[in-house]
Amino acid sequence: MLSSVLNSKRAIHVNIAIMRAFVKLRELLLTHKDLAQKLEELERKYQLHETDIQVIFEAIKKLLEPPPEPPKPRFGLN
């Protein structure tokens, strides 16, 4: 923790901002999880309908997937 190592007001404010960012991130992940669960319930409910609805569900599922991680930079000599 930054504020435990550095004893300044700025370090404390930065530490609070970091904690708030993590809390917000956790809330967003839970929201996506709830959304995915509701989507699955709807999909089960309308499973017997036309294939157009299935295409829509698949497109929404792709939008809910996290973006791929960018490649990490290589260090050292090759």
N, C-alpha and C positions, 0 to 999 in steps of 0.2 A: 504494500500500500504506500502510495506516494506521500500521504500526509503523515504517516508514522516515521518516515525517513527524514523528510524535510518538514521543518516546523514553521511554515509560512502560510499566510492566508491564501495565497494563490495556489499552493499545493493542495490545500484543503478544498478549495473550489474546484480544482481540476479533478480531484478524487470523487467529489460529489457528482460532477458531470459524467464521469466514467460509470459510476454506479447507476445513475439514471438511464444511461444509454443501454446498459445490460438489462435493466428492468424492462425498458421499452422493447428491446429485442425479444425477451422472453414472452411478453404480451403478444407481439406479432406472431411468434411461432405458435402460440396457443390458438390464436385466431385462425391461422391457416389450418391447424389440425381440426378445429371445429367445423370449418368450412368444408374440408375434405370429407369429414364424416357425414355432414348433411348432404353433400353431393352423392355419396354412396347410397344413402337412404333414398334419395330421389331416383337414382339410377335403378335400384331394385324395384321401386314402385312402378316405374315406366318401362320396365325391361321388355315388355311384350309389344311395345309400340314400334313405329316405323324406324328404319335404320337412320333416318335423318337425326333423330334425337340422340342416338348412340354416337354419331359423329360429333355432335355438339358437346356431349359429355367428354369424349376423348380430347377435344380441343381445350376444354376447360381444365382437364387434368394436366395437360402439357403446360398450361400457363401456371399451374400451382407448383410445378417442379422447380427446385432451386436451380439457378443458372450454373453452368459448369465452371469449375474453378480455373482461373487463368494459369498457364504454365509457370512454374517457379523458375526464377533466374538461376543459371548455373554459375557456380563459383569454382575457382581454382583453375588449374591447368588441365587440359585434355590430352 
